[in-house]
Amino acid sequence: MKSGVILAFALVTKKQGLFDAMATKYHILISGHKTHRALTEEEYFDIMENLSIQFYQTGSPNPREIETVMYNDYSEI
């Protein structure tokens, strides 16, 4: 019985690793220039939050100038 539990745990761990490898990544472009590359979702949201705070404090960068490119390891970018 123990070997079955260990095997199941190993399979779940392996599948999780494959899922993480295929996770979506993000580029942020401001006025057409890539300012941030290959971000994880958490990094992307942190940077977008910082950019929004910066906009309300300074008026720049304008949200209309910000573009997000999403991709995964199997996408062509």
C-alpha positions as CSV (number, residue, x, y, z in Angstrom):
1,M,0.0,0.0,0.0
2,K,2.8,2.4,0.8
3,S,4.4,2.0,-2.6
4,G,1.1,3.0,-4.3
5,V,0.9,6.2,-2.3
6,I,4.5,7.1,-3.1
7,L,3.9,6.4,-6.8
8,A,0.8,8.5,-6.8
9,F,2.7,11.3,-5.1
10,A,5.5,11.1,-7.6
11,L,3.1,11.3,-10.5
12,V,1.3,14.3,-9.1
13,T,4.6,16.0,-8.5
14,K,5.8,15.3,-12.0
15,K,2.5,16.6,-13.5
16,Q,2.8,19.8,-11.4
17,G,6.3,20.3,-12.8
18,L,5.1,19.9,-16.4
19,F,2.3,22.4,-15.7
20,D,4.7,24.9,-14.2
21,A,7.0,24.6,-17.2
22,M,4.0,25.4,-19.5
23,A,2.8,28.4,-17.4
24,T,2.0,31.6,-19.1
25,K,4.7,34.3,-19.2
26,Y,4.2,38.0,-19.8
27,H,6.1,40.8,-21.6
28,I,5.2,44.4,-20.9
29,L,5.6,47.0,-23.6
30,I,5.4,50.7,-22.9
31,S,5.1,52.9,-26.0
32,G,6.1,49.9,-28.1
33,H,9.3,49.1,-26.2
34,K,9.7,45.9,-24.2
35,T,10.4,47.1,-20.7
36,H,9.8,43.8,-18.9
37,R,10.4,40.3,-20.3
38,A,9.4,36.7,-19.4
39,L,7.5,37.6,-16.2
40,T,5.6,35.1,-14.1
41,E,2.0,36.0,-13.3
42,E,2.9,37.2,-9.8
43,E,5.8,39.4,-11.2
44,Y,3.4,40.7,-13.9
45,F,0.7,41.7,-11.4
46,D,3.3,43.4,-9.1
47,I,4.7,45.5,-11.9
48,M,1.3,46.4,-13.2
49,E,0.4,47.6,-9.7
50,N,3.5,49.6,-9.5
51,L,2.9,51.2,-12.9
52,S,-0.7,52.1,-11.8
53,I,0.6,53.8,-8.7
54,Q,3.2,55.6,-10.7
55,F,0.6,56.8,-13.1
56,Y,-1.6,58.3,-10.4
57,Q,1.4,59.9,-8.8
58,T,3.1,61.3,-11.9
59,G,0.7,60.9,-14.8
60,S,3.1,58.6,-16.6
61,P,3.1,56.0,-18.2
62,N,-0.4,56.5,-19.7
63,P,-2.3,53.2,-19.5
64,R,-3.1,53.6,-23.2
65,E,0.7,53.2,-23.9
66,I,1.0,49.9,-22.0
67,E,0.6,46.6,-23.9
68,T,0.8,43.1,-22.5
69,V,2.0,40.1,-24.5
70,M,1.1,36.7,-23.1
71,Y,2.8,33.5,-24.2
72,N,3.9,30.0,-23.0
73,D,6.9,28.0,-23.8
74,Y,5.2,26.5,-26.9
75,S,4.0,29.9,-28.3
76,E,5.9,31.7,-30.9
77,I,6.6,35.3,-29.9
